[in-house]
Each structure stands twice: as structure tokens, then as C-alpha cells.
């Protein structure tokens, strides 16, 4: 970009989730070179203050309706989305004012849950938009609807990994224009020098296992209870499990929490694991949680070993044990352990192996930091995004 370009970023999470955190690091780098970022958050949250410290304009727009197809009750969720669109004109008014004030040339829709609303406001204002696909939507009619809107109407689509692109293609088909797609990995912090969270201090003589994911069946947090149980059965008492996250399933009508989380807590009590397994709630400081642990454990049923938790563990030099077949981030036996299938005994063996060897943990830690520097470099990744913006705006003009 040879002159300053204003880009409007639409963020659904406000700093409460991985996509929002990833956007923050992207914007942080983009703002360094001929780009004026304007960020609109659907939710007020901790990231607002981070943008403020960078001198980046950041506004809250709760009228920005979102819809993300999930495992169930999508018809009800979509109906509620349509109901929330009654506030769309108020949202469009805010965006129109920003476009006029800052001469915005492009809209970056940071999550597929905002693609319906983002595509509409971009079309009405005559602006190109870039979609950022960050998750694997559960296959179904609504997922195809969201993906096809992205495929047919976005000026360019960014995928965070190769599996995200392949999943998208499997639902949309081969008719969409691959030239308008890019795979760009998320950016991690340049360095980790944080101290552990206060609630994790004093446990240095134990082997501390960390989970940084919300509580839902698809996230597989219940499997961690299986692991803790098997360790107890083997007489391994030096393991502590810190489970950070919140219940991500709730009734879309009543707002009441799903029973999954409550059942997990009850199961821990029943199995006598309350002195080893701790439910810590949500943290806005995942880097501090990583600083206080010895290994990150991610046993997702979605086979997606590439989330924000994985990336930041790599950058922090924390060994990782996870599941899946995508080995670009975690290579088995090199910088952690990745299992194609879930097997309690194998995972417990890997945990015990790590806990018994500080040397092995150190080797993996160094390999992780090297991997993060190579894959998640802020200058390189943001430069790719700049090129996309330049081409999209040039084509639009």
C-alpha cells in the first residue's frame, strides 16, 4: 500500500475468544504500515483497552447481529438471528458514519458468524469485503448457506489453516473461485515473559496440565477427566489439571447453561478428583495461564489441533498433547505429541513421560518456540494480508 488505507474490522467476540485475540495481533501489525484500522466490536471486552493503548479507534456495536451454525437447534438460532436484525438499521447507520468519517475502503469480516450481516452492510455501502474463516462449521443446510454467501460475495477469503479451506470446499463444492482464497496462519506474540496466574502459583512441585477451551462436548473436555482418572488409578498423584473456559452451550431461548458443564463438575466430585482437577472459569490472560503450566492438553472431538491455544502454547514453549491428523503445528515426538485417535492409555503414557523428564520438556519447549517463530511471524503474515487488501481495493476501483 503506497498511501494510507482505512479498513473496517468487524469483531464478534470483543476479546473473549480466540478469533478476537487473533484479530488484535493482526491489526497491531497492520497498523504499523500505511493502514488505518477501525475496529467495531459486537461485545464490549478486554480487547477494547488493548486497542486504545495502540491508539486504534474501537467502537462497540451490540446491534451487529451474528449467526453461527452449530451442532443443534440451528433453526431456532437462525430465527433469533432474524429477530436481532430488527436493529440492523441502527448498526448500518453507525457503519455508514464511520465509512464517511474515515473514508473506509474495505470491510474485514473477522468471523464467519458475521458473514451474513457483514456481506449485507458491505453491499449496501458499495464496499468490498474480506471474509476470515476461522472455524469448522457443523455440516448442514445452514453451514452451506453461510459458506456459499462467503464464496459468492466476498472479494477474498482468508482461511487460518489448510483443513479449514478443505472443509469449506467440501460444503461449497468446487464451483467457487480458488484464486480469491488464501491460507494465512494467525499471529502469535513476539515473546512470552509473563508470570503465572496467581491461582496457579505454589504448585511448581506438581506437573501442571492446562486446558484453554470452553466446555462443550465437541471440545472434549470430558476426556480430560478420563485422563485424570487413569492417572489416579496408576497411583500418579503429582498431576494437577487447570481447566480454563466457560460453558459454551446454553439454551438459545432461556439462556440457561447446558448440563454438560455441571455434569463434568459432578463427575469430578464423584470420582474423588477435586484435589487434582480445578475449574478455573474464563481467563483474559491465557499467556499467564501458559506461564504457569507444564503441558497443554487439547483432546477435541473436532480433530482441529490448530486453535489459538495450540499456537500460543507453541510460542510460549509449552509442550502439547493433542488429537488430529494435521501435523503442521504439532509434530509427534518433535514438539509435542499428536494422536490420530483418542486413546486414554497412550495419552497418559505421554503425560508420564513428560513429567519424568525435564530434559525432554526443554527440548520440546525450544522446538515449539522455533516453530512459532517460523509459522506465526507477525511481519510475514500481516504482509500477506496487506497484499490482499491492495489487490481487492485495486480491483474494486
C-alpha positions in Angstrom: 0.0 0.0 0.0 1.5 3.3 -1.1 -0.9 5.5 0.7 -2.9 5.2 3.9 -5.9 2.9 3.5 -8.7 2.8 6.1 -10.1 -0.7 6.8 -13.1 -1.5 9.0 -12.8 -4.7 11.1 -15.9 -6.4 12.4 -15.2 -8.5 15.5 -17.8 -10.7 17.1 -16.1 -11.6 20.4 -14.6 -8.4 21.9 -11.5 -10.2 23.2 -13.4 -13.0 24.9 -12.3 -15.6 22.4 -9.5 -16.8 20.1 -10.7 -15.1 16.9 -10.8 -11.7 18.6 -7.4 -12.2 20.1 -6.0 -13.3 16.7 -7.5 -10.2 15.0 -5.9 -8.0 17.6 -2.4 -9.2 16.8 -3.1 -8.9 13.1 -4.4 -5.3 13.5 -1.4 -4.5 15.7 1.0 -5.3 12.8 -1.2 -3.9 10.1 -1.3 -0.5 11.8 2.4 -0.1 11.5 2.4 0.5 7.8 0.1 2.8 5.8 -3.1 1.3 7.1 -5.7 2.9 9.3 -7.7 0.2 11.2 -11.1 1.0 12.6 -12.4 -1.9 14.8 -16.1 -2.5 15.6 -16.8 -5.0 18.4 -20.1 -6.8 18.9 -19.3 -7.2 22.6 -17.5 -5.0 25.0 -14.5 -6.7 26.3 -10.8 -6.6 27.3 -9.5 -6.1 23.8 -11.0 -2.6 23.7 -8.4 -1.3 26.1 -5.6 -3.0 24.1 -6.7 -1.2 21.0 -6.9 2.1 23.0 -3.3 1.7 24.1 -2.3 1.3 20.4 -4.2 4.5 19.5 -6.7 2.5 17.3 -10.3 3.6 17.0 -12.5 0.9 18.6 -16.3 1.1 19.0 -19.0 -1.2 20.4 -22.0 -2.1 18.3 -24.2 -4.7 20.0 -26.7 -4.2 17.2 -24.3 -6.2 14.9 -26.2 -9.5 14.6 -24.3 -12.7 14.3 -25.3 -16.3 13.3 -23.0 -19.3 13.6 -24.4 -22.7 12.6 -23.7 -25.2 15.4 -24.4 -28.8 16.3 -28.1 -28.4 17.0 -31.1 -26.0 17.2 -29.9 -24.1 14.1 -33.5 -23.2 13.0 -34.2 -21.6 16.4 -30.8 -19.8 16.3 -31.4 -18.5 12.8 -34.9 -17.3 13.8 -33.4 -15.4 16.7 -30.8 -14.0 14.3 -33.6 -12.7 12.0 -35.2 -11.2 15.1 -32.0 -9.5 16.1 -31.7 -8.0 12.6 -34.5 -5.6 13.6 -31.7 -3.4 14.9 -29.8 -3.7 11.7 -30.7 -0.1 10.5 -29.1 1.3 13.7 -26.0 -0.8 13.0 -25.8 0.3 9.4 -26.1 3.9 10.4 -23.1 3.6 12.7 -21.1 1.9 9.9 -22.1 4.5 7.3 -20.9 7.3 9.6 -17.6 5.5 10.1 -17.2 4.9 6.4 -17.8 8.6 5.7 -15.6 9.9 8.5 -12.6 7.7 7.8 -13.0 7.2 4.0 -13.0 3.4 4.6 -12.2 1.4 1.5 -12.7 -2.2 2.7 -14.5 -4.3 5.4 -12.8 -7.2 7.0 -15.3 -9.6 8.5 -13.3 -11.4 11.1 -15.5 -14.5 11.7 -18.0 -16.4 9.6 -20.7 -15.8 12.2 -20.7 -12.2 11.0 -20.7 -13.0 7.3 -24.5 -12.6 6.8 -24.6 -9.2 8.4 -21.2 -8.1 7.1 -22.0 -9.0 3.5 -25.2 -7.1 3.7 -23.8 -3.9 5.0 -20.8 -4.1 2.6 -23.2 -4.5 -0.3 -25.4 -1.6 0.8 -22.4 0.7 1.2 -20.8 -0.4 -2.1 -17.7 -1.7 -0.4 -15.6 -4.8 -1.0 -15.3 -7.2 1.9 -12.8 -9.9 3.0 -14.0 -12.9 4.9 -11.9 -14.6 7.6 -12.9 -18.3 8.1 -11.7 -19.4 11.5 -13.8 -22.5 12.4 -15.2 -25.7 11.0 -19.0 -25.2 10.8 -21.0 -28.3 11.5 -22.1 -29.7 8.1 -25.7 -28.9 7.3 -28.0 -26.6 5.3 -27.3 -23.5 7.4 -23.5 -24.1 7.2 -23.8 -24.3 3.5 -25.8 -21.1 3.4 -23.1 -19.2 5.4 -20.2 -20.7 3.3 -21.9 -20.0 0.0 -22.5 -16.4 0.9 -18.8 -16.1 1.6 -17.9 -18.0 -1.5 -20.2 -16.0 -3.8 -20.0 -12.5 -2.4 -16.7 -11.9 -0.5 -13.9 -10.3 -2.5 -11.4 -12.6 -0.9 -11.5 -15.3 1.8 -8.7 -16.0 4.3 -8.5 -19.4 5.9 -6.4 -19.9 9.1 -5.3 -23.5 8.1 -5.4 -25.9 5.2 -8.1 -28.1 6.9 -10.3 -25.0 7.2 -10.1 -24.5 3.4 -10.7 -28.2 2.7 -13.8 -28.2 5.0 -15.1 -25.1 3.3 -14.6 -26.7 -0.2 -16.4 -29.9 0.9 -19.6 -28.0 1.8 -19.5 -25.4 -1.0 -18.3 -27.6 -3.8 -15.6 -26.9 -6.4 -17.5 -24.1 -8.1 -16.1 -21.2 -6.1 -13.1 -19.2 -7.2 -9.9 -20.5 -5.6 -8.0 -17.5 -6.8 -9.9 -15.5 -4.3 -8.7 -17.6 -1.3 -5.6 -17.6 0.8 -4.3 -19.6 3.8 -2.6 -17.3 6.3 -1.8 -18.6 9.8 -2.7 -16.4 12.8 0.0 -14.3 14.5 1.3 -15.0 18.0 3.0 -12.6 20.4 6.7 -11.9 19.7 7.7 -13.1 23.1 6.3 -14.5 26.3 7.7 -13.1 29.5 4.6 -13.4 31.7 4.4 -14.7 35.3 1.9 -17.4 36.1 -1.7 -16.5 37.2 -1.9 -16.1 40.9 -4.2 -19.0 41.4 -1.6 -21.3 39.8 1.3 -20.2 42.0 2.6 -22.6 44.7 2.1 -25.7 42.6 5.6 -25.8 41.0 6.4 -29.1 42.6 3.5 -30.7 40.7 3.1 -31.4 37.0 0.6 -28.9 35.8 -1.7 -29.7 32.9 -3.6 -26.9 31.2 -6.8 -26.8 29.1 -7.7 -23.5 27.4 -11.0 -24.2 25.8 -14.7 -23.7 26.5 -16.8 -26.5 27.9 -18.8 -28.3 25.2 -19.0 -31.9 24.1 -17.2 -31.1 20.8 -14.3 -29.6 22.7 -13.7 -32.9 24.5 -13.0 -31.5 28.0 -14.7 -34.5 29.5 -11.9 -36.6 28.1 -9.5 -34.8 30.4 -11.5 -36.3 33.3 -10.8 -39.8 31.8 -7.1 -39.0 31.8 -7.1 -37.7 35.4 -9.0 -40.9 36.5 -6.5 -43.2 34.8 -3.5 -41.3 36.4 -5.2 -41.8 39.8 -5.7 -45.5 39.1 -2.0 -45.8 38.3 -1.0 -44.1 41.5 0.3 -41.0 39.8 -0.6 -38.2 42.3 1.7 -35.4 41.1 -0.6 -34.1 38.3 -2.8 -31.1 38.6 -5.4 -30.1 35.9 -6.3 -26.5 35.4 -9.4 -26.2 33.2 -9.9 -22.7 31.9 -13.0 -21.8 29.9 -16.8 -21.3 30.2 -19.8 -23.3 29.2 -20.3 -22.6 25.5 -23.7 -24.3 25.3 -26.8 -22.6 26.6 -30.4 -22.6 25.8 -30.9 -20.1 23.0 -34.3 -19.3 24.4 -33.9 -19.2 28.2 -30.1 -18.6 28.3 -29.7 -21.3 31.0 -26.4 -23.2 31.0 -26.2 -26.6 29.4 -25.9 -29.6 31.7 -22.6 -30.6 30.2 -20.6 -28.3 32.4 -22.5 -29.2 35.6 -22.2 -32.9 34.8 -18.4 -32.5 34.5 -18.1 -30.9 37.9 -20.3 -33.5 39.5 -18.3 -36.3 37.8 -15.1 -34.8 39.3 -16.6 -34.9 42.7 -17.9 -38.4 42.3 -14.5 -39.7 41.2 -12.7 -38.0 44.1 -10.7 -35.7 41.8 -11.4 -32.4 43.4 -7.9 -32.0 44.7 -6.4 -32.6 41.2 -8.9 -31.1 38.8 -9.8 -27.4 39.0 -12.5 -25.5 37.1 -11.0 -22.0 36.8 -13.5 -20.1 34.7 -12.7 -17.9 31.8 -9.3 -16.0 31.8 -8.4 -13.0 29.7 -4.8 -13.8 30.3 -4.1 -17.1 28.5 -0.4 -16.2 28.3 -0.2 -16.1 32.1 -2.0 -19.5 32.3 0.6 -20.9 29.9 3.4 -19.5 32.0 2.1 -21.5 35.0 1.7 -24.9 33.3 4.0 -27.7 32.1 1.8 -29.0 29.3 -1.2 -28.0 27.2 -3.8 -30.8 26.8 -6.3 -30.5 23.9 -8.5 -33.5 23.3 -11.1 -32.1 20.9 -13.6 -34.3 19.1 -13.3 -31.9 16.1 -9.7 -33.1 15.3 -8.6 -29.5 15.0 -5.1 -29.2 16.6 -4.5 -25.6 15.4 -6.6 -23.3 17.6 -5.4 -20.2 19.4 -4.5 -22.3 22.5 -2.2 -24.5 20.4 -0.5 -21.6 18.7 0.2 -19.7 21.9 1.5 -22.8 23.6 3.9 -23.1 20.8 5.0 -19.5 21.1 5.3 -19.9 24.9 7.4 -23.1 24.5 4.9 -25.3 26.3 4.7 -29.0 25.3 1.4 -30.0 23.7 -0.6 -33.2 23.7 -3.5 -33.2 21.2 -5.5 -35.1 18.7 -5.9 -35.0 14.9 -4.1 -35.6 11.7 -2.9 -32.0 10.9 0.7 -32.0 11.8 1.9 -28.7 10.6 1.8 -27.2 14.1 2.4 -30.2 16.3 4.7 -32.9 15.1 4.5 -36.1 17.0 7.6 -36.6 19.2 9.2 -33.5 17.9 7.5 -30.6 19.6 4.8 -32.5 21.4 2.5 -35.4 20.9 -0.4 -35.7 18.4 -2.5 -38.8 18.3 -4.7 -39.7 15.3 -7.2 -41.3 17.6 -8.2 -40.8 21.2 -6.7 -43.5 23.5 -6.5 -42.9 27.2 -3.5 -45.1 27.9 -1.4 -43.5 25.1 -2.1 -40.0 26.4 -1.4 -41.0 30.0 1.8 -42.6 28.9 2.8 -39.4 27.1 2.0 -37.2 30.2 4.0 -39.5 32.5 6.9 -39.5 30.0 7.0 -35.7 30.0 6.6 -35.4 33.8 9.6 -37.7 34.3 12.0 -35.8 32.0 12.8 -32.2 32.4 15.3 -32.6 29.6 12.6 -33.8 27.2 10.4 -30.9 28.1 13.2 -28.5 27.5 13.9 -30.0 24.0 10.2 -29.7 23.1 10.0 -26.2 24.5 12.8 -25.0 22.3 11.3 -26.8 19.2 8.0 -25.1 19.9 9.4 -21.6 20.0 11.3 -22.2 16.8 8.1 -23.5 15.2 6.1 -20.5 16.3 8.7 -18.0 15.0 8.7 -19.7 11.6 4.9 -20.1 11.2 3.3 -17.2 13.1 5.6 -14.3 12.3 3.7 -11.1 12.5 5.6 -9.2 9.8 5.2 -12.0 7.3 1.6 -12.9 8.0 0.4 -9.3 8.0 2.3 -8.5 4.8 0.3 -11.2 3.1 -2.9 -9.6 4.3 -1.8 -6.2 3.1 -1.3 -7.6 -0.4 -4.8 -9.0 -0.3 -6.2 -5.6 0.7 -4.3 -3.8 -2.0 -5.5 -6.2 -4.7 -9.1 -6.1 -3.6 -9.2 -2.3 -3.4 -7.4 -2.0 -6.8 -9.9 -4.4 -8.4 -12.8 -2.5 -6.8 -11.6 0.8 -8.2 
